[in-house]
Amino acid sequence: MKYLISLDGSQQSHKAFELAENLYKPGDHIHIVTITKPKQPLEKGEELLERYEQLCAEKGIKNERVILKSQDVGIGLEQAISDYSIDILILGTRGMNTLKKIFINSVSNYAMNHAACDVIIAK
């Protein structure tokens, strides 16, 4: 099974990582990904993924780090799903209330409606 874990440094994305960690079985592969805006430096994303890469190594989890540049996180995730033949996308939610969800198109909502794989959202 190939998992794509979307990480942004938030507590919710860490929960997504923990969920993937619990689902992981020998033979599985986890792609840890962060997405930056095109004009942002890559260093912050590198630091974030290095921490998670170390966590994977400590637990014997086979992984690959991916840093993408995209103006839109949802579209970036779609591209990564396609590029790496992902089976399951796992990401966190921003914890928005119902009213905000109506007016703001969240990444998790976008993924649920557009991803070409199964999606698990960690709360």
N, C-alpha and C positions, 0 to 999 in steps of 0.2 A: 504494500500500500504506500502511495506517495502522498504526503501531507504538505500543505503550504501553510505556514504560520505567519500571519501578518503582525508585525511588531512595531510599536511606535513609542515605547518607553512608558506607556500608561499602565496603571494597575490592571485594567481590563485586558490589555494585550498580554500581560504576564499570566493572567488566568487562562488565556487561550493557549499559551505555551504549556502551562501545567496540565491542561486537558489533553494536549497532544502527547505529553510525556506519559500520561496514564494510558493512552490508547496505543502507544508504541509497542511493537512486538519485533523480535529479531527478524531481519529481512526487510522491515519497513525502512522508509527514507523520509527524513524531514527536511524541507526547504524552509529556512528561516529568512524572512524577507522584510525589508523596510523600504519605504518609498519616499523619496525626497522630491521637492519641486525642482524644476530644471536649473534654476539659478542658485540653489542652495549648495553649499559645500558638502562633500561626501563624508567628511570626518565624523560628524555626529552620528550618522548612520553606521559607519564602520565601528565606532566605539560601542554602540548598542549591540550590534550583531556579534562583536567579539565576546561580550559578556555572555550572550546566549550560546555561542559556540562553545565556550568554556563549560557552561552548565551541561550541554549535550555530551561533551567529552567526559566529564566526571561521571555521567550516568550511562556511558556506553551507547549513546544514541547516534546513529549514522545520520549526518546532516550535511547540508550545503548552504552557504550563505549567499544571499542575493540582495543586491542594492539596485533599485530601479529609480530612474528619474521619470516623473510623470506629473503633469499639471493636475491630473485627476487620479486619486488613489484607487477608486473603483476600476477605472480603465487599466491602470497599471497592474492590478491584481488579475484582471481578465487576461492580460497579456502573459503574465507569469504562469497562470493556469495552463494556457495553451503551449507556451514554450517548454514547460517542464512536464507535460502530461500528468497533471495533478489529479488525484482521485478525490481528495477531501481538502477543502479550505477551512481553516479554523481561525477565527478572529474574535476580538472583543467588541463590546458595544459601548457607546458613550453614555449609556444610562439616561437617555433623554425621556422626558415624560411624553404622554400621548399628544399633547398640543404641539410640542416642539417637533415631534416626528411628522406631523401633518405638514409643517412648513419647511422643514430641513430634510433634505435627502441624505440620510446618513450612509456611510460606507457599508455598514452591515446590511441595510435595507437594499442598497444597490446590488451587493453581492448575492443576496437571496434571490433577487429577480433576474440577474444577468449571468451569474457564474455558470460555466459549462461543466460543473462538477457538484458533488454534494457539499453543503455548507453547514458548519457547526458554529454557532455563536455563543461564546462564553459570556456569562453575565457576572 
